[in-house]
């Protein structure tokens, strides 16, 4: 089973805590009160600790043994942090630069011992031989010891191998301020050294004021070189119980004491810490309150199933983002449907109807071919972040909803338009003017299109009439032949121009009269059923019938 099923969430981390027995500035008293120290760490709201000692990991392993004895089921995570000092100073106070080697929490103790046995210091013995970190004994040794960057690189290579990826085994963290690498302005040599140490480091110890600087990609003295964005962590650097009680996991801002809280969005593992190197801006926050804090009654923490083997008995959700990944038909949509139905059944079914082409609530269900009645034996329950909360609100978007919505643009407009009008009244006025202009343009277009079709119809009728008249050239040729014949006949008949014109007029009148006669004859045939001859005159049939009836009565 996955140890952190909820995924990456914001937790407090403090990677710089000195335990009792630390080689320098040990303010915990003697003998070490491990009960008190272990209790404070275990009861704190800090999830991950960097247990720190100077040039040594002895205090870490002593603490780990003591804590395991007292809290064998603890979920706290502890990483060995070996604090060193470089033989270089770059800041205004001319303080030598501290450097921290943070090991994996599950690092092999032999590897850490080997690293400290490989790392040469600048402290020498009577024979002028450089002592290794593991050979430092006296308090004076630890006060005076420094190391070089080259010797650190050699010790890492000698411990993990030439081809090893350094960040898979250790992270190098250097302070940003005080005994750190923020060089004094105007001193180019120190600025260059600071940049070289910056390049060596994976992350920085600092405060919220340092984060922006170390996220820049142009922070080096040589602006032609790109600087990688790096995370900044704040640590309490406690050396006593008073420090622990006042600073651990707390935001303190008072004269002479300024401490901040580091939040990291990741699993409490070394791999989670590695993720901050990739996303320093989004994975690390130095602030008093929890980032992206949500009210516990507003998010779902767990979903439980009973009566089915299709889903695990319990699924833990992340309060910030949950992504359900799986192959096609693996149950992603069904899981979401079950959750929505468990919170609000009526709303869920209505959403499913709206997203489908079927207006039948009884056919809706969590998956194709299954309606809600068919899966009544499956119990799905939702647990909110606040376990006392029994109800809540979800927004459920079924599969194919967006496609269904896209088929109803008027619904989209009805939902979006009021919000836009409310946010920007000037936009509302401009939009209404645009709609009015659009309606006017559409009316003009419709009128033009109608006119176009009418003209097209008239053109087609004229073209048909022309086709009925015959070929243009044929008609012209026939006309010309007839004109020529008329001239021949006219010449042969010895008729004058006037006589020919009168003859043509007479022929035209006769044709007109013939046409009128045919029209009158047709009308007469239509009127015959309604007329009769009476005393030589045509009268309406109804009137004639009425006249005869009168005559009979008079007789």
ZATI-373603 format. One line per 3 residues: number of its first residue (from 1); their letters; for each residue z negated, x negated, y negated of C-alpha. Coordinates in nm, 3 decimals. Last residue first. Example, Ala and Ser with C-alpha at 12.3 -4.5 7.8 and 13.67 -1.06 7.14 Angstrom:
# ZATI-373603
2	SA	-0.714/-1.367/0.106  -0.780/-1.230/0.450 $
***
This chain:
# ZATI-373603
555	XXX	6.446/10.329/-3.220  6.220/10.145/-3.465  6.031/9.982/-3.176 $
552	XXX	6.358/9.858/-3.020  6.478/9.722/-3.354  6.155/9.532/-3.409 $
549	XXX	6.179/9.367/-3.070  6.533/9.264/-3.141  6.425/9.094/-3.464 $
546	XXX	6.132/8.903/-3.291  6.367/8.768/-3.026  6.606/8.652/-3.293 $
543	XXX	6.326/8.480/-3.484  6.208/8.293/-3.170  6.566/8.187/-3.077 $
540	XXX	6.635/8.051/-3.421  6.946/8.200/-3.582  7.314/8.118/-3.560 $
537	XXX	7.535/8.370/-3.732  7.825/8.586/-3.611  7.610/8.893/-3.579 $
534	XXX	7.358/8.695/-3.379  7.456/8.371/-3.210  7.154/8.187/-3.060 $
531	XXX	6.956/7.873/-3.150  6.660/7.673/-2.989  6.823/7.561/-2.665 $
528	XXX	7.142/7.468/-2.860  6.961/7.225/-3.094  7.001/6.904/-2.885 $
525	XXX	7.364/6.982/-2.811  7.420/7.039/-3.180  7.266/6.700/-3.266 $
522	XXX	7.506/6.526/-3.032  7.802/6.709/-3.179  7.688/6.620/-3.530 $
519	XXX	7.670/6.245/-3.435  8.013/6.254/-3.273  8.156/6.422/-3.581 $
516	XXX	8.000/6.157/-3.807  8.161/5.877/-3.604  8.496/6.045/-3.612 $
513	XXX	8.460/6.088/-3.988  8.389/5.718/-4.033  8.687/5.622/-3.817 $
510	XXX	8.904/5.857/-4.019  8.774/5.705/-4.342  8.852/5.349/-4.220 $
507	XXX	9.204/5.450/-4.115  9.259/5.611/-4.456  9.136/5.301/-4.637 $
504	XXX	9.367/5.082/-4.426  9.659/5.309/-4.512  9.573/5.302/-4.881 $
501	XXX	9.563/4.919/-4.872  9.899/4.909/-4.695  10.045/5.149/-4.949 $
498	XXX	9.917/4.942/-5.240  10.060/4.621/-5.100  10.395/4.788/-5.052 $
495	XXX	10.534/4.886/-4.718  10.866/4.741/-4.599  10.756/4.813/-4.245 $
492	XXX	10.872/4.476/-4.109  10.694/4.274/-4.381  10.374/4.469/-4.335 $
489	XXX	10.394/4.432/-3.959  10.434/4.054/-3.992  10.154/4.028/-4.248 $
486	XXX	9.932/4.241/-4.032  10.013/4.019/-3.734  9.908/3.709/-3.929 $
483	XXX	9.584/3.877/-4.034  9.523/3.971/-3.671  9.581/3.612/-3.556 $
480	XXX	9.344/3.481/-3.823  9.076/3.726/-3.724  9.114/3.636/-3.356 $
477	XXX	9.085/3.263/-3.440  8.778/3.326/-3.653  8.616/3.535/-3.377 $
474	XXX	8.691/3.264/-3.116  8.550/2.992/-3.341  8.231/3.184/-3.387 $
471	XXX	8.192/3.270/-3.020  8.105/3.627/-2.960  7.949/3.901/-3.164 $
468	XXX	7.677/3.949/-2.900  7.576/3.580/-2.933  7.538/3.630/-3.307 $
465	XXX	7.318/3.930/-3.245  7.102/3.721/-3.004  7.071/3.444/-3.267 $
462	XXX	6.971/3.702/-3.524  6.708/3.842/-3.287  6.574/3.489/-3.210 $
459	XXX	6.554/3.413/-3.580  6.369/3.737/-3.647  6.120/3.659/-3.369 $
456	XXX	6.072/3.302/-3.497  6.017/3.435/-3.846  5.745/3.666/-3.715 $
453	XXX	5.588/3.383/-3.509  5.579/3.155/-3.812  5.433/3.426/-4.028 $
450	XXX	5.151/3.478/-3.777  5.090/3.100/-3.766  5.079/3.081/-4.144 $
447	XXX	4.834/3.370/-4.168  4.613/3.218/-3.894  4.619/2.879/-4.067 $
444	XXX	4.527/3.032/-4.401  4.240/3.222/-4.238  4.125/2.900/-4.061 $
441	XXX	4.129/2.713/-4.391  3.918/2.983/-4.555  3.671/2.978/-4.263 $
438	XXX	3.651/2.599/-4.281  3.586/2.606/-4.653  3.300/2.851/-4.595 $
435	XXX	3.163/2.632/-4.311  3.182/2.325/-4.535  2.995/2.505/-4.810 $
432	XXX	2.727/2.606/-4.557  2.698/2.247/-4.435  2.664/2.111/-4.786 $
429	XXX	2.385/2.359/-4.863  2.200/2.278/-4.537  2.250/1.904/-4.591 $
426	XXX	2.084/1.935/-4.929  1.790/2.110/-4.760  1.731/1.806/-4.533 $
423	XXX	1.459/1.823/-4.266  1.446/2.204/-4.251  1.823/2.242/-4.235 $
420	XXX	1.843/1.982/-3.959  1.573/2.156/-3.757  1.733/2.498/-3.801 $
417	XXX	2.075/2.365/-3.692  1.972/2.196/-3.367  1.867/2.495/-3.156 $
414	XXX	2.133/2.745/-3.265  2.399/2.473/-3.254  2.316/2.392/-2.893 $
411	XXX	2.324/2.758/-2.801  2.665/2.800/-2.971  2.794/2.504/-2.772 $
408	XXX	2.745/2.687/-2.440  2.945/2.486/-2.184  2.765/2.171/-2.295 $
405	XXX	2.440/2.341/-2.193  2.560/2.378/-1.835  2.663/2.012/-1.822 $
402	XXX	2.329/1.908/-1.969  2.147/2.118/-1.714  2.336/1.968/-1.417 $
399	XXX	2.006/1.868/-1.250  1.712/2.050/-1.396  1.555/1.963/-1.733 $
396	XXX	1.183/2.043/-1.725  0.970/1.995/-2.034  0.610/2.000/-1.921 $
393	XXX	0.297/2.154/-2.070  -0.055/2.141/-1.941  -0.308/2.318/-1.724 $
390	XXX	-0.621/2.225/-1.531  -0.767/1.948/-1.748  -1.099/1.820/-1.612 $
387	XXX	-0.927/1.521/-1.451  -0.813/1.401/-1.793  -0.503/1.200/-1.712 $
384	XXX	-0.369/1.514/-1.546  -0.367/1.584/-1.172  -0.080/1.794/-1.037 $
381	XXX	-0.079/1.984/-0.708  0.211/2.047/-0.470  0.144/2.266/-0.168 $
378	XXX	0.426/2.320/0.080  0.389/2.647/0.276  0.577/2.839/0.006 $
375	XXX	0.885/2.629/0.076  1.111/2.920/0.183  0.983/3.142/-0.097 $
372	XXX	1.082/2.878/-0.354  1.442/2.875/-0.242  1.598/2.610/-0.022 $
369	XXX	1.973/2.567/0.032  2.010/2.313/-0.246  1.676/2.176/-0.358 $
366	XXX	1.351/2.276/-0.527  1.435/2.648/-0.535  1.629/2.926/-0.707 $
363	XXX	1.787/3.200/-0.498  1.526/3.459/-0.590  1.587/3.399/-0.959 $
360	XXX	1.944/3.528/-0.937  2.181/3.466/-1.226  2.386/3.205/-1.041 $
357	XXX	2.605/2.972/-1.246  2.323/2.723/-1.274  2.133/2.542/-1.550 $
354	XXX	1.994/2.859/-1.710  1.877/2.983/-1.369  1.699/2.652/-1.307 $
351	XXX	1.531/2.668/-1.646  1.412/3.023/-1.576  1.273/2.907/-1.239 $
348	XXX	1.078/2.624/-1.401  0.939/2.844/-1.678  0.813/3.096/-1.425 $
345	XXX	0.653/2.830/-1.202  0.464/2.637/-1.477  0.265/2.328/-1.370 $
342	XXX	0.331/2.330/-0.993  0.691/2.437/-1.056  0.745/2.139/-1.288 $
339	XXX	0.605/1.898/-1.027  0.805/2.054/-0.742  1.127/2.042/-0.948 $
336	XXX	1.073/1.676/-1.035  1.025/1.590/-0.668  1.333/1.792/-0.571 $
333	XXX	1.547/1.610/-0.826  1.448/1.271/-0.682  1.470/1.382/-0.317 $
330	XXX	1.687/1.114/-0.153  2.007/1.314/-0.200  2.178/1.018/-0.371 $
327	XXX	1.979/0.698/-0.339  1.651/0.640/-0.516  1.481/0.552/-0.842 $
324	XXX	1.221/0.767/-1.015  1.133/0.612/-1.350  0.791/0.688/-1.494 $
321	XXX	0.703/0.584/-1.847  0.385/0.575/-2.054  0.103/0.728/-1.847 $
318	XXX	0.231/0.560/-1.526  0.227/0.795/-1.230  0.046/0.778/-0.897 $
315	XXX	0.202/0.961/-0.600  -0.021/1.105/-0.328  0.049/1.250/0.018 $
312	XXX	0.386/1.079/0.018  0.693/1.306/0.008  0.929/1.461/0.263 $
309	XXX	0.657/1.481/0.528  0.540/1.821/0.410  0.237/2.050/0.427 $
306	XXX	0.031/1.891/0.150  0.150/1.702/-0.155  -0.038/1.533/-0.440 $
303	XXX	0.085/1.432/-0.786  -0.110/1.188/-1.000  -0.165/1.079/-1.361 $
300	XXX	0.024/1.348/-1.550  0.017/1.309/-1.926  -0.112/1.510/-2.222 $
297	XXX	-0.472/1.572/-2.111  -0.545/1.199/-2.133  -0.452/1.187/-2.502 $
294	XXX	-0.206/0.906/-2.539  -0.251/0.550/-2.663  0.072/0.362/-2.716 $
291	XXX	-0.123/0.044/-2.786  -0.498/0.043/-2.712  -0.703/-0.012/-3.024 $
288	XXX	-0.831/-0.335/-3.180  -0.503/-0.522/-3.204  -0.315/-0.814/-3.052 $
285	XXX	-0.018/-0.670/-2.865  0.177/-0.828/-2.578  0.451/-0.677/-2.359 $
282	XXX	0.695/-0.558/-2.626  0.734/-0.863/-2.849  0.684/-1.119/-2.574 $
279	XXX	0.947/-0.970/-2.340  1.056/-1.255/-2.112  0.744/-1.469/-2.148 $
276	XXX	0.532/-1.155/-2.119  0.682/-1.098/-1.773  0.518/-1.421/-1.655 $
273	XXX	0.179/-1.263/-1.721  0.270/-0.977/-1.489  0.376/-1.229/-1.228 $
270	XXX	0.036/-1.396/-1.264  -0.121/-1.061/-1.189  -0.295/-0.782/-1.377 $
267	XXX	0.021/-0.566/-1.366  0.182/-0.559/-1.706  0.141/-0.431/-2.061 $
264	XXX	-0.086/-0.692/-2.214  -0.350/-0.613/-2.476  -0.529/-0.899/-2.652 $
261	XXX	-0.836/-0.815/-2.859  -0.928/-0.994/-3.179  -1.204/-1.225/-3.296 $
258	XXX	-1.307/-1.332/-3.644  -1.656/-1.469/-3.698  -1.764/-1.678/-3.997 $
255	XXX	-1.773/-1.382/-4.232  -1.700/-1.061/-4.039  -1.407/-0.931/-3.841 $
252	XXX	-1.480/-0.871/-3.474  -1.252/-0.683/-3.233  -1.414/-0.676/-2.892 $
249	XXX	-1.307/-0.753/-2.535  -1.558/-1.039/-2.510  -1.683/-1.121/-2.860 $
246	XXX	-2.046/-1.028/-2.923  -2.187/-1.014/-2.570  -1.983/-1.312/-2.455 $
243	XXX	-2.060/-1.525/-2.758  -2.432/-1.453/-2.725  -2.411/-1.538/-2.356 $
240	XXX	-2.270/-1.877/-2.448  -1.947/-2.078/-2.469  -1.702/-1.795/-2.545 $
237	XXX	-1.343/-1.889/-2.637  -1.279/-1.519/-2.729  -0.911/-1.541/-2.652 $
234	XXX	-0.611/-1.410/-2.847  -0.269/-1.439/-2.688  0.064/-1.513/-2.857 $
231	XXX	0.389/-1.453/-2.672  0.698/-1.669/-2.728  1.038/-1.618/-2.889 $
228	XXX	1.265/-1.916/-2.806  1.350/-2.147/-3.094  1.718/-2.210/-3.169 $
225	XXX	1.807/-2.548/-3.313  2.028/-2.580/-3.620  1.727/-2.495/-3.836 $
222	XXX	1.571/-2.835/-3.764  1.211/-2.776/-3.868  1.186/-2.517/-3.592 $
219	XXX	1.099/-2.152/-3.669  1.454/-2.018/-3.635  1.425/-1.784/-3.332 $
216	XXX	1.120/-1.608/-3.467  0.873/-1.448/-3.228  0.629/-1.732/-3.288 $
213	XXX	0.603/-1.654/-3.657  0.551/-1.280/-3.607  0.266/-1.332/-3.361 $
210	XXX	0.058/-1.572/-3.569  -0.118/-1.321/-3.795  -0.224/-1.120/-3.488 $
207	XXX	-0.427/-1.413/-3.361  -0.374/-1.742/-3.179  -0.338/-1.898/-2.836 $
204	XXX	0.029/-1.969/-2.775  0.278/-1.928/-2.490  0.514/-2.121/-2.263 $
201	XXX	0.453/-2.452/-2.438  0.676/-2.760/-2.413  0.913/-2.642/-2.688 $
198	XXX	0.617/-2.579/-2.919  0.491/-2.930/-2.845  0.829/-3.066/-2.956 $
195	XXX	0.822/-2.845/-3.265  0.476/-2.971/-3.359  0.599/-3.329/-3.324 $
192	XXX	0.886/-3.251/-3.562  0.651/-3.089/-3.811  0.427/-3.394/-3.791 $
189	XXX	0.718/-3.620/-3.879  0.841/-3.391/-4.157  0.516/-3.369/-4.351 $
186	XXX	0.597/-3.122/-4.629  0.392/-2.833/-4.497  0.105/-2.923/-4.266 $
183	XXX	0.187/-2.856/-3.903  0.087/-2.538/-3.716  0.044/-2.698/-3.372 $
180	XXX	-0.316/-2.625/-3.274  -0.675/-2.739/-3.323  -0.702/-2.489/-3.608 $
177	XXX	-0.398/-2.266/-3.554  -0.132/-2.195/-3.291  -0.329/-2.310/-2.989 $
174	XXX	-0.130/-2.432/-2.688  -0.055/-2.254/-2.360  0.123/-2.412/-2.063 $
171	XXX	0.181/-2.176/-1.772  0.142/-2.287/-1.412  0.289/-2.235/-1.064 $
168	XXX	0.606/-2.024/-1.096  0.634/-2.137/-1.459  0.709/-2.492/-1.344 $
165	XXX	1.009/-2.404/-1.131  0.987/-2.665/-0.856  1.276/-2.909/-0.810 $
162	XXX	1.079/-3.227/-0.887  0.783/-3.132/-0.674  0.469/-2.925/-0.724 $
159	XXX	0.199/-3.188/-0.766  0.389/-3.502/-0.866  0.621/-3.301/-1.090 $
156	XXX	0.326/-3.139/-1.266  0.146/-3.473/-1.297  0.459/-3.639/-1.441 $
153	XXX	0.506/-3.362/-1.701  0.141/-3.391/-1.806  0.177/-3.770/-1.833 $
150	XXX	0.478/-3.729/-2.061  0.293/-3.491/-2.288  0.015/-3.743/-2.329 $
147	XXX	-0.350/-3.698/-2.239  -0.678/-3.718/-2.424  -1.033/-3.790/-2.315 $
144	XXX	-1.299/-3.879/-2.572  -1.538/-3.586/-2.537  -1.486/-3.556/-2.160 $
141	XXX	-1.559/-3.924/-2.108  -1.864/-3.905/-2.332  -2.001/-3.623/-2.117 $
138	XXX	-1.980/-3.859/-1.824  -1.773/-3.824/-1.511  -1.398/-3.834/-1.564 $
135	XXX	-1.232/-3.944/-1.238  -1.061/-3.610/-1.164  -0.888/-3.627/-1.500 $
132	XXX	-0.742/-3.966/-1.405  -0.884/-4.279/-1.567  -0.653/-4.527/-1.734 $
129	XXX	-0.733/-4.880/-1.615  -0.868/-5.123/-1.870  -1.070/-5.298/-1.599 $
126	XXX	-1.395/-5.174/-1.750  -1.261/-4.813/-1.743  -1.000/-4.649/-1.964 $
123	XXX	-0.976/-4.308/-2.132  -0.616/-4.223/-2.227  -0.594/-3.975/-1.941 $
120	XXX	-0.377/-3.980/-1.627  -0.295/-3.654/-1.451  -0.235/-3.710/-1.078 $
117	XXX	-0.591/-3.642/-0.958  -0.612/-3.335/-1.181  -0.285/-3.212/-1.030 $
114	XXX	-0.409/-3.288/-0.679  -0.729/-3.094/-0.733  -0.522/-2.798/-0.858 $
111	XXX	-0.288/-2.824/-0.561  -0.579/-2.848/-0.315  -0.737/-2.537/-0.463 $
108	XXX	-0.422/-2.346/-0.371  -0.332/-2.116/-0.656  -0.415/-1.749/-0.600 $
105	XXX	-0.519/-1.688/-0.960  -0.206/-1.879/-1.073  -0.285/-2.176/-1.294 $
102	XXX	-0.320/-2.194/-1.672  -0.288/-2.544/-1.816  -0.426/-2.534/-2.170 $
99	XXX	-0.342/-2.772/-2.456  -0.562/-2.876/-2.746  -0.395/-3.059/-3.032 $
96	XXX	-0.583/-3.338/-3.206  -0.728/-3.244/-3.541  -0.574/-3.402/-3.851 $
93	XXX	-0.730/-3.122/-4.059  -0.386/-3.031/-4.198  -0.236/-2.992/-3.850 $
90	XXX	-0.021/-3.231/-3.648  -0.250/-3.440/-3.430  -0.136/-3.613/-3.112 $
87	XXX	-0.325/-3.764/-2.814  -0.317/-3.425/-2.647  -0.638/-3.252/-2.548 $
84	XXX	-0.688/-3.064/-2.222  -0.825/-2.724/-2.119  -0.785/-2.634/-1.751 $
81	XXX	-0.764/-2.254/-1.709  -0.815/-2.121/-1.357  -0.720/-1.750/-1.338 $
78	XXX	-0.959/-1.465/-1.264  -0.862/-1.103/-1.186  -1.113/-0.817/-1.182 $
75	XXX	-1.075/-0.562/-0.903  -1.424/-0.627/-0.764  -1.494/-0.539/-0.402 $
72	XXX	-1.695/-0.858/-0.323  -1.903/-0.827/-0.640  -2.214/-1.047/-0.608 $
69	XXX	-2.092/-1.309/-0.362  -1.742/-1.301/-0.504  -1.885/-1.369/-0.851 $
66	XXX	-2.083/-1.674/-0.737  -1.792/-1.825/-0.543  -1.547/-1.768/-0.830 $
63	XXX	-1.797/-1.914/-1.078  -1.833/-2.238/-0.883  -1.458/-2.257/-0.838 $
60	XXX	-1.396/-2.212/-1.210  -1.673/-2.453/-1.313  -1.515/-2.730/-1.109 $
57	XXX	-1.166/-2.678/-1.250  -1.168/-2.989/-1.472  -1.020/-3.154/-1.779 $
54	XXX	-1.232/-2.921/-1.995  -1.319/-2.584/-1.841  -1.181/-2.232/-1.871 $
51	XXX	-1.199/-1.915/-1.667  -0.891/-1.721/-1.784  -0.986/-1.360/-1.742 $
48	XXX	-0.800/-1.042/-1.648  -0.917/-0.679/-1.664  -1.136/-0.674/-1.977 $
45	XXX	-1.335/-0.349/-2.001  -1.660/-0.540/-1.945  -1.897/-0.454/-1.662 $
42	XXX	-1.769/-0.727/-1.428  -1.760/-0.994/-1.698  -2.111/-0.917/-1.821 $
39	XXX	-2.247/-0.893/-1.465  -2.097/-1.226/-1.357  -2.259/-1.406/-1.652 $
36	XXX	-2.598/-1.239/-1.608  -2.626/-1.305/-1.236  -2.484/-1.653/-1.277 $
33	XXX	-2.773/-1.765/-1.498  -2.701/-2.136/-1.498  -3.020/-2.354/-1.479 $
30	XXX	-3.002/-2.443/-1.756  -2.873/-2.280/-2.070  -2.557/-2.082/-2.141 $
27	XXX	-2.458/-2.286/-2.447  -2.235/-2.539/-2.272  -2.063/-2.721/-2.555 $
24	XXX	-1.861/-2.947/-2.322  -1.820/-2.970/-1.942  -1.854/-2.599/-1.873 $
21	XXX	-2.159/-2.542/-1.654  -2.189/-2.175/-1.741  -1.844/-2.022/-1.788 $
18	XXX	-1.588/-2.080/-2.069  -1.361/-1.783/-2.146  -1.003/-1.828/-2.270 $
15	XXX	-0.752/-1.600/-2.095  -0.891/-1.272/-2.220  -0.682/-0.973/-2.109 $
12	XXX	-0.728/-0.606/-2.201  -0.498/-0.368/-2.018  -0.187/-0.171/-2.119 $
9	XXX	-0.004/-0.028/-1.819  0.266/-0.167/-1.593  0.297/0.017/-1.264 $
6	XXX	0.082/0.309/-1.154  0.089/0.195/-0.790  -0.111/-0.121/-0.867 $
3	XXX	-0.221/-0.254/-0.528  0.087/-0.127/-0.346  0.000/0.000/0.000 $
***
